[in-house]
């Protein structure tokens, strides 16, 4: 006989974990099905270089999670099962320009603003943060609710009451403005641009994409308010805590199980999934953390009651730039040219909109960037347990890459065979040389290097189509009201009983667990209403 539960969750990234846990906590019987042999999606910690060096293979930083509603719902339970965060109290992030200039962000906004060259820029920076904080409930409500729902109207009314029509229109203007343009408009100097425009890469944007002006103050306020927490012992401990929690609440966890299709009954309702030849039936809901192309083009049967418009839009869903991870084991911490950098957990090597904009354009043209923006993570600054005593490790992320390179903007590397070992190592040398400009002893301290290419990302996670770790481009026409699809932008899909979650859905990429939380809470509210009748 087929196994029957209240809900089947497909995919165990952060959104699948959150959805399964919140439903199980409320007393639902849940099955969580994952294709890979482990839980967690792009959350893992491994000894990828030298024994004793723990590297977060993919994602690492958790400000979006600790500031979000999923943590509010599950945080205490996760801490019961061993989750512990470590954070910075002083300098939290910074940018190093090509000429060696350093701009740092302190946890205290006032300390950050005081270092700006132009006093009026410091005042404008603090005003930017305060404007967001004054409207955080409304803006956060927009991002944390179904975009096409009555709740959004309440948030709109709240924004209008506080900001009046002119202020509300200013937020709309920012939504269609790029990060580069915003910084040019609001600041005389370049400190805000240098500090925060590279952060737009973490939201799947570029300096010239619309909505950067909306995201920039949100990112800055989040980092100032919540820091850059990392999980003690490595991000894998986050997954361990969820695994223990799911076990406590008796979730049927099935790893190494590929879902072949969603089962739709004669009434057109999703009632389960088929995986590894077995049918898992769902009394109340199926939640799929997959891309739109996978959901509407592969998992749903051809006769499911989905409009041709939805299927066509799913087929045109765009994926963003590819990414790469480099894991570096060092015999000792790098000696940065600026001593302050030794204690900063996360850095960007960038000239802000200038170099990051060029690198994004090169990647989107199919070229390997000549001067890539390098994200430099120094998790050992917060968590010394990740490296042997006296050692250090760098977590380097590159977010401006083509999946199928057509050329090299640096005119040095042969891309004709794609992401071969030789190409990956050659590009890694370019990246390490950029870091070594600001930490000259890096080559002398290098013990080992591990490269995770765009092709590796795509192989590790079916949602990382073409090496895009963010579940699809977050450009404005494919975000907010239109994510994942204009004709199917709610988490409840056109197929009754089937819910769409994951980075491809609102509120988009990041480790917040937002879509898993949104879908779970809507299901629980519907369950309470039905019992009330």
Buried (B, 14 or more C-beta within 10 A) or exposed (E): EEBBBBBBBBBBBBBBBBBBBBBBBBEBBBBBBBBBEBBBBBBBBBBBBBEEBBBBBBBBBBBBBBBBBBBEBBBEBBEEBBBBBBBBEEBBBBBBBBEEEBBBBBBEBEBBBEEBEEEEBBEBBBEBBEBBBEBBBBBBBBBBBBBEEEEBEEBBEBBEEEBEEEBBEBBEEBBEBBBBBBBEEBBEBBBBBBBBBBBBBBBBBBBBBBBBBBBBBBBBBBBBBBBBBBBBBBBBBBBBBBBBBBEBBEBBBBBEBEBBBBBBEEEBBBBBBBBEEEBBBBBBBBBBBBBBBBBBBBBBEEEBEBEEEBBEBBEEBEBBBBBBBBBBBBBEBBBBEBEEBBBBBBBBBBBBBBBBBBBBBBBEEBBBBBBBBBBBBBBBBBBBEBBBEEBBBBBBBBBBBBBEBEBBBBEEBEBEEEBBEEBBEBBBEBBBEBBBBBBEBBEEBBBEBBBBBBBBBBEBBBBBBBBBBBBBBBBBEBBBEBBBBEBBBBBBBBBBBBBBBBBBBBBBBBBBBBBBBBBBBBBBEEBEEEEEE
